[in-house]
Amino acid sequence: MAERLTIGEFSRITHLSIRALRRYHEQDLLVPAEVDPVTGYRYYSPAQVRSALTIRRFRDLDLPLADLRRFLQAESAGPGGASHDTAQQVVASHLRRLEDRLGRTQRAVEALRELLDPEAERTATLDVLPAQQVFAVSLNVPEGADLSWYDTAMRDLDAAAGRRPVLPAGGRYEHELFTEGHGRATVYLPADVPLPPGAPDTVRELRLPRRTAVVATHLGPHDDLDLTYGAVGSFAARNGLRAQSIVEEVYLVGPRDTDEPDRWRTLVAWLVEPDAD
């Protein structure tokens, strides 16, 4: 082999430790250009430096090994065609994950700064929500469930509502859904007409009564929704208001309206006993 680098030389060039290079060989991520069959010494070619540095950057960015292997296999197939598309898809998907993680981190930092500021407190007030006729889907949310149950309920409600304009959607959630991780939920769309024929079986007509609640409007994504819950719950406790077993959310502006989370507006209503009115 005309040009070859020992594992030590390759390590110094790439700033990858010898242990890491051995591990990447074992994982079939970076196979040496030559392995001496007698001594087992590994040798690398200068052409492998770029691949090694690429692997290092991807691992610094926590790209899963399976995705990294897919990327390297696609890259080794050469430019153009399906292999190039595969490599680009791997990179694009991981960049989206990193952007999502960065966004969550930034929002967590902002929430922590707010919590550490003794002057910062979200505004909550006592209000009365009017009686309302709605189409509703009620279900028991099992422990460990993701939000697919909400998406399914909204699809059924949209099918029942058709193209008629509606007021913002909402949800009524038993406290056990938060304290125990499972519980009863009712998702609704305001509707002042009868349920149409052919509506999904899950949808029913429901009249929400006039209800007294401590309310606050949550601004932006729901990462720090717990801070708004803390504000309404604290207001109720400080004022001796007896909480009902249900909290209500009204999605004034949400994912159904815009794909810009900073524009979301969610009304959180901590329902209290009517004699608090």
C-alpha positions, 0 to 999 in steps of 0.5 A, spaced: 500 500 500 503 506 497 500 511 502 498 508 509 497 511 516 498 507 522 492 508 527 496 512 531 498 517 526 490 517 523 488 518 531 493 524 531 490 527 524 483 526 526 483 527 533 479 521 534 482 517 540 485 510 538 479 507 542 474 510 538 477 508 532 477 501 534 470 501 536 468 504 530 471 499 526 468 493 530 461 497 529 463 497 521 462 504 521 470 506 519 473 500 517 481 501 516 484 500 509 488 495 511 489 490 517 495 486 517 493 479 517 499 477 522 499 483 527 492 485 526 495 492 526 490 497 523 492 502 517 488 507 514 488 511 507 488 519 507 482 518 503 479 516 510 480 522 513 474 526 511 469 520 513 472 520 520 471 527 521 464 526 518 463 521 523 466 525 529 461 531 527 455 526 527 457 523 533 458 529 537 451 531 534 448 524 537 446 521 530 444 514 532 448 509 530 443 506 525 442 512 521 450 514 521 451 507 518 445 508 513 448 515 511 455 512 510 453 506 506 449 511 501 455 516 501 460 510 499 455 509 493 457 515 490 454 522 488 447 522 485 441 517 485 437 514 490 443 513 495 444 521 495 437 522 496 438 517 502 444 521 505 440 527 504 434 524 508 438 522 514 441 529 515 435 533 514 431 528 519 437 529 524 437 536 523 430 537 524 431 533 531 436 538 533 432 544 531 426 541 535 431 539 541 434 546 541 427 549 541 425 545 547 432 547 551 431 555 549 424 554 552 426 551 558 431 556 559 426 561 559 421 558 563 427 557 568 428 564 568 421 566 569 421 561 575 427 564 578 424 571 578 420 573 584 417 579 580 415 574 574 408 571 575 402 570 570 396 573 571 390 569 573 383 572 574 376 569 576 371 569 570 365 565 568 364 561 562 358 561 558 353 555 557 355 552 550 352 547 545 358 543 542 360 536 539 364 532 543 368 526 544 369 523 550 374 517 552 379 514 557 386 516 556 390 510 558 397 511 562 403 512 557 399 514 551 401 519 546 397 525 543 394 521 538 388 520 541 387 527 541 388 527 533 383 522 532 378 525 536 379 532 532 378 528 526 372 525 528 369 532 530 371 535 524 368 530 520 361 531 524 362 539 523 363 539 516 365 545 513 361 550 518 365 555 521 366 553 528 369 557 534 375 555 537 376 547 540 377 545 547 378 540 552 375 538 559 380 534 562 379 530 569 385 532 574 387 524 574 389 525 567 395 529 570 396 526 577 396 519 575 397 519 568 391 517 565 383 519 566 377 521 562 378 527 557 372 530 553 374 534 546 369 538 543 368 543 538 362 548 539 356 547 534 349 550 534 346 545 530 344 538 531 349 532 529 348 531 522 347 524 519 353 520 518 357 523 523 362 518 527 359 514 532 364 517 537 361 524 537 355 526 541 351 532 542 353 536 549 351 542 552 356 545 557 353 549 563 355 556 565 361 555 569 365 559 574 373 558 573 380 561 574 382 563 567 389 565 564 391 565 557 397 561 555 402 564 550 406 560 545 408 553 545 405 548 551 412 546 553 411 551 559 404 550 560 405 547 567 407 555 569 400 557 567 397 551 571 401 553 577 398 560 576 391 558 576 391 553 581 395 558 586 390 563 585 384 558 586 388 556 593 390 563 595 382 565 594 380 559 598 376 557 591 374 550 591 376 546 585 372 541 581 375 535 578 375 538 571 380 543 568 378 546 561 383 548 555 380 552 550 385 553 544 384 560 541 389 559 536 393 553 536 396 548 531 389 548 527 390 555 525 398 556 524 404 552 524 408 558 528 407 555 535 409 562 538 402 565 535 399 559 539 394 562 545 391 557 550 385 559 555 386 555 561 380 554 566 381 551 572 373 550 574 371 552 581 365 550 585 359 555 583 358 558 590 365 562 588 361 566 583 
